[in-house]
Amino acid sequence: MATEHTIDTSSVAHSRARHRRITNGLIIAVLSVAVIFYLIPVYLMVVTGLKAATDVSLSQMWELPTSITGDGYRDAWTQLSPNLATSFQLAIPATLLSGMLGAINGYLFAKWKFRGSDVLFTLLLFGMFIPYQSILIPLIRFLSEIGLYGTLPGLIIVHVVYGLPITTLIFRNYFTNIPGEIIEAARVDGDGVIGIFLRIMLPLSVPAFVVVGIFQFTNIWNDFLFGLTIITNPRSQPITVALNNLSGGFAVEWNVLMAGAVIAALPTAIIYMLLGRFFIRGMLAGSMKG
C-alpha cells in the first residue's frame, strides 16, 4: 500500500510538473507573438528611415535597405529639432509642476481632512472625464484674455491644470497608505502642515512621483490637440504637431516621416525602459487602499 501511495504521489507530481511546463510554454508563445506584433511597426519605422527616398515603396517595405544613407534621420532631425526642444521645454516643467501640486493636494485630502473635503475631491476627479474638445473655445478665449494664447507658458499651464485630477488621485491613494501615527508623532514634535509635508511625506513619496512623472510626461509629450490649437507658430509647436506637418503637401517623404516618428518616440521609450520597473512598484504601492 505504501508503495502504491508513493507511485500515485509521484505520478500526480509528474503530471502537475508537465502541466506547468505546458502552461508556461503557452504563455511564452503568446507573449512572443504579442511582442513580435507590437514590434513590427517599430521595425518598419526604423528600416524605412534608413532607406533612401527612392527605395521606399509598398513592395519593398519589409526589405532591409540596400544602402544606409541616413538621409531620412538627418532631414527629420533638421526639421524637427526646434520642435523637439519645445516638447522638452513643455513636458519637463509641466510634469514637475503638476506633480508637486498633485502631491500637495493628495497630502491634504489624505491626511488633513476638512469639512467638504470628500465633495471637493470628487468634484476635482470629474476633471479627468472632461473631453479636451469641449473646453477648447472657452480655454482659448481665457488664454487670450490673460495674454498667454500662442505662448509656451500658456500651454504649460493648460497641461498642469488638466493633469491635477489624476496626479491628485495618485498621491492621495499613496499617502493614504502611510500610517497616521507618523503624522501624529510629527505633530507632537511641533511640526505643522508644511513641515510634515516637506520633512516626512515628500521623502516617502518617491515611488508616487515616479508614477506621476512617467504618466504625465508621456501624456504631455504625446499631446496633439492642445499643441495644435494653442501654439500658432509652426516652429514653436510640440514635436507631435510638427511630425504631422511633415506629411502635408502633395508628396510625402516616407523615409523622413518614419525617421521623425522614431525621433519623437525615443524620449518616452527611454523613460519607460529606465523607470518602468519603478512605475509598476509605484502603482502597486498606491493601490492597496483608497
SEFI-598920 format. One record per residue: x, y, z of N, C-alpha, C, O in turn. Coordinates in steps of 0.2 Angstrom, whole numbers, plus 5000, padded with zeros to 4 digits. Layout:
<nodes>
XYZXYZXYZXYZ/...
</nodes>
This chain:
<nodes>
500449945000500050005000500450065000500350114996/501050065004501450125004501750134997501850194995/501950084994502250084988501750114983501950154979/501150094983500650114978500550194979500450234975/500550214986500450284988500950324985500850384983/501550294986502150334983502150344976502350394973/501950294972501850294965501350344963501450384958/500750344966500250394965500450464966500350504962/500850474971501050544973501550564968501550624965/502050524966502550534961502150554954502350594950/501650514952501350524946500950584946500950624941/500650604952500250674952500750724951500650774948/501350724955501850774954502150784947502250834945/502250724944502550724937501950754933502150794928/501350744934500850774929500750844930500650884926/500850864937500750934938501350974935501251034932/501950944936502550974933502450984925502651034922/502250934922502150934915501650984913501651024908/501050984917500551034915500851104916500651154912/501251114921501551184922502051204916502051264914/502351154914502851164908502451184902502651234898/501851154901501451164895501151234896501151274891/500951254902500651314903501151374902500951424899/501751364905502251414904502451424897502551474894/502451364893502651364886502151404882502351444878/501451394883500951434880500951504882500851544877/501151524888501151594890501751624886501651684883/502351594886502951624882502751624875502951674872/502451574872502251584865501751644863501851674859/501251654868500851704867501151774868501051814864/501551774873501951844874502451854868502551914866/502751804865503151814860502851834854503051884850/502251814852501851834847501651904848501651944843/501451924854501251994855501852044855501752094852/502452024857503052064856503152074849503352134847/503152024845503352024838502752074834502952114830/502152064836501652104833501752174835501652224830/501952194841502052264843502652294840502752354840/503152254839503752274836503852284829504252314826/503352254825503352264818503252334816503652354812/502852384819502852454817503552484818503752524815/503852464824504552494826505052474820505452514818/505052414818505452384813505352424807505852444804/504752434805504552474799504852544799505152574794/504752574805504952644805505652654805505952694802/506052614809506752614809507052604802507552634800/506852544799507152524792506952574787507352594783/506352604787506152654782506552714783506752744778/506652734789507052794790507752794787508052844786/508052724787508752714785508752714777509352724775/508252704774508252704767508252764763508052824766/508452764757508452824753507752834750507352784750/507552894749506852914747506652864741506052844740/507152854736506952814730506852744732506552704728/507052714737506952644739506352634743506252574745/505952684745505352674749504752664745504552704740/504452604745503852584742503552524746503852494750/502852514744502552464747502752394746502852354750/503052384740503352324738503952304742504152244742/504352354744504952354747504952364755505552374758/504352374757504352404764504652354769504852374774/504652284768504852244773505652224772505952194776/505952254766506652234765507052284768506952344770/507652254770508152294773508452344768508452334762/508752404770508952454765509652424761510052394765/509652434755510252414751510852454753511452424753/510752514754511252554756511052604762510452634761/511352614767511152654773511452724772512052734773/511052774770511252844769511152884775511552934776/510652864779510452914785510152974783510053024787/509952984777509653044774509053064778508853114780/508653004779507953014782508053044789507653094791/508453014793508553044800508953114800508753154804/509353124796509653184795509153244794509153294797/508753234789508253284787507753284792507553344793/507553234795507053234800507353274806506953314809/507953264808508253304814508253374812508153414816/508453394806508553464804507853494805507853554807/507353464803506653494803506353494809505953534811/506453444813506153434820506453454826506153464831/507153474825507553484831507253544835507253544841/507053604832506753654836506053634840505953654845/505653594836505053564840505253514845504853514850/505753484844505953434849506153474856505953454861/506553524855506753564861506153594864506053604870/505653614860504953644863504653594867504353614872/504653534864504253474868504653464875504253454880/505253474875505653464882505453524886505353514892/505453584883505353644887504653644890504453674895/504153604886503453604888503353544894503153554899/503653484892503453424896503853424903503553404908/504453444903504853444909504553494915504353464920/504453554913504153594919503453584920503153584926/503053564915502353544916502253484920501853484925/502653434919502653374923502853394931502553364935/503453434932503653444938503153484942502953474948/502853534939502353574942501653534944501453544950/501453494939500853464941500953404946500553394950/501553374946501753334951501753364958501553334963/502053414958502153454965501453474968501353464973/501053504963500353524965499953464967499553464972/500053414963499653354965499853324971499453294975/500553324973500753304979500453344985500253314990/500453404984500153444990499453434991499153424996/499053424985498353414985498253344988497753334993/498553294986498453224989498653224996498353185000/499153254998499353255005498753285009498553265015/498453345007497953375011497353335011496953325016/497153305005496553265005496653195009496153175012/497253175010497353105013497453115021497153075024/497753165023497953175030497753235033497753235040/497453285030497153335034496453355031496253395028/496053305034495353315032495053375034495153395040/494553405030494253465032493553465030493353415026/493153505032492453505030492353515023492553565020/491953465020491853465012492453445008492453445002/492953415011493553385008493353335003493553324997/492953285005492753225001492353254995492453224989/491853304996491553334990491953364985491953354979/492453404988492953444984493353394980493553404974/493553334983493953284980493653254974493853244969/492953244975492553214970492453254964492553234958/492353324965492253374960492953374956492953384950/493553374960494153384956494253324952494553334946/494053264954494153204949493753204943493953174938/493153244943492753254937493153284931493053274926/493753314933494153344928494453294923494653314918/494553234926494853184921494353164916494553134911/493753174917493253154912492953204907492553194903/493253264908493053324903493453314897494053324897/493153304891493553304885493853364883493653424884/494453364880494853424878494453464873494353524874/494053434868493753474863493153514866492953564863/492853494872492353534875492553594878492053644879/493153604879493353664883493853714879494153754881/493953694872494453724868494253804867494653844868/493653814865493453884864493453924870493853984870/493153914876493253954882494053954884494254004887/494353904883495053894885495453944881495953984884/495353954875495753994870495554064872495954114872/494954084873494754144875495054174882495254224882/495054124886495354144893496154154892496354204895/496454114888497154124887497254194884497754224885/496854204879496954274875496854334880497154384880/496354324885496254374890496854394894496954444896/497154334896497754344900498354354897498954354900/498354354890498954364886499454304885500054314884/499154244886499554184886499454144880499754094879/498954164876498754124870499354124865499654184863/499554074862500054064857500754064860501254064857/500754054867501454054870501553984874501053954875/502153974875502353904878502153914886501853854888/502153964889501953964896501153954897500953914901/500853974892500053964892499953884891499553864894/500353854886500253784885500453744892500153694893/500953764895501153734901500653734906500453684910/500353794907499853804912499253754911498953724915/499053754904498453704902498653634904498153604907/499253614903499353544905499453534912499253484915/499653584916499753574923499053574926498853524930/498553614924497853614926497553554924497153524929/497653524918497253464916497553404919497253354920/498153404922498453354925498353344932498453294935/498053404935497953404943497453344945497653314950/496953324942496553274944496853204945496853174950/497253184940497553124940498153124945498253074949/498553174945499053174950498853184957499153144961/498353214958498053214965497753154967497853134973/497453114963497153044964497753004966497752964971/498253004962498852954963499152974970499352924974/499353034971499653054978499153034984499353014989/498553054983498053044988498052974990498052954996/498052924985497952854986498652834990498652784994/499252864987499852844990499952864997500152825002/499752924999499852955005499352915010499452915016/498752895008498352855012498652795015498452775021/499052765012499452705015499952725020500152675023/500152785021500652805026500252805033499752845033/500552775038500252765044500152835047500552885047/499552845050499352915053499752925059499852985061/500052875062500452885068501052925067501352955071/501352915061501952955059501753035059502153075061/501153045056500953115056500853145064501053195065/500553105068500353125075501053135078501053175082/501553085077502153095081502553165078502853195083/502453175072502753245070502453305073502753355074/501753295073501353355076501553365084501653415086/501653305087501953315094502553345095502753385099/503053335090503653365090503653435087504153465087/503053455086503053535084502953545077502953605075/502953495072502953515065502153525063501753505066/502153575059501453595056501353555050501653515048/500853585046500653555040501253555035501353505031/501553615034502053625029502653585031502953545027/502853585038503453545040503353475039503853445037/502753445040502653375040502753355032502953305030/502453395028502453385021503153385018503353335014/503553435020504253445017504753385020505153365017/504653375027505153335030504953265030505453215031/504353245030504153175030503853145024504053095021/503353185022502953155016503253155010503253105006/503653205008504053215002504553155001504553124996/504953145006505453095006505153025005505452985002/504553015008504252955007503852945000503652884999/503752994997503352994991503752984984503452994979/504352964984504752954978504452904973504352924967/504152844975503852804971503252834967503052824961/502852874971502252904968502452964963502152974958/503052994965503253044960503553014953503453044948/503852954954504052914948503452894944503452904937/502852874947502252854943501952924940501852924934/501952974944501653034941502053064935501853084930/502753064937503253084932503153054925503153084920/503152984925503052944919502452964916502352974909/501852954920501252964917501153034914500853044908/501353084917501253154915501653174909501453204904/502353154910502753164904502553134898502553164892/502353074898502053034892501453074889501453084883/500953084893500353114891500553184888500253204882/500953224891501053294889501453284882501353324877/501953244882502353234876501953214870502153234864/501553164871501153144866500453184864500153174859/500353234867499853284866499853314859500353334857/499253314856499253344849498753404849498953454846/498153394852497653444851497853514854497753564851/498053514860498253574864498853604860498853674859/499353574858499853594855499753624848500053674846/499253604845499053624838498653684839498653734835/498153694844497753744844497953804848497753864847/498453794853498653844857499253884855499353944855/499753844852500353874849500253884842500153834838/500253944839500153954832500753954828500653954822/501353964830501953974826502153904825502353864830/502253874819502453804817503153794820503253734822/503553834820504253824823504253814831504753794833/503753834834503653834841503253784844503153774850/502953744839502453694841502753634844503353614842/502453594848502753524850502953484844502653494839/503353434846503553384840503053344837503053324831/502453324841501953294838501553324833501353294828/501553394834501153434828501653444822501453434817/502353454824502753464818502853394814502953394808/502753344818502853274814502253264810502253244804/501653284812501053284807501153334801500953314796/501453394802501553434797502053414792502053434786/502453364793502953334788502553294783502753284777/501953274785501553234780501153274775500753254771/501153344776500753384772501053394765501653374764/500753434761500953444754500753384749500353344751/501053394743500753344738501153274738500953224736/501753274740502153214741502453214748502653254751/502453144750502653134757503353094756503353044753/503853124760504453084760504453034766504553054772/504252974764504152924770504752914774504652894780/505352914771505952904775506052954780506252934786/505853014778505953074783505353064789505553074794/504753054786504253044791504352994796504253004802/504552934794504652874798505252894803505252874809/505752924800506352944805506152994810506352984816/505653034808505453084813505053054818505053074824/504653004816504252964821504652924826504552924832/505252904824505752864828506052924833506052904839/506252974831506453034835505953054840506153064846/505353064838504853084843504653034848504453054853/504752974846504552914851505152904856505052874861/505752924854506352894858506352924866506452884870/506152984867506153004874505752964879505952944884/505052954877504652914881504852844881504752814887/505152814876505352744876505952744881505952694885/506352784881506952784885506752794892507052754897/506252834894506052844901505752774903505852754909/505352744899504952684901505552624902505452584907/506052624898506552574899506952584905507152534909/507052644907507452664913507052664919507252634925/506452684919506052684925505452644925504952654930/505352594920504752554920504652514926504052514929/505152484929505052444935504852484941504452464945/505052544942504852594947504152614946503852624951/503952614940503252634938502752584941502252594944/502952514940502552464942502552464950501952454953/503052474953503152474960502652524963502352524968/502752584960502352644962501652634962501252654966/501452604956500752594955500452544960499852554963/500852494962500652444967500652474974500152454978/501152514975501152544982500552594983500352594989/500252624978499652664979499052634978498452664978/499052564977498352534975498152484981497652454980/498452484986498252444992497652474995497152434998/497552534996496952574999496752624994496952634989/496252664997496052724994495352714990495152754987/
</nodes>
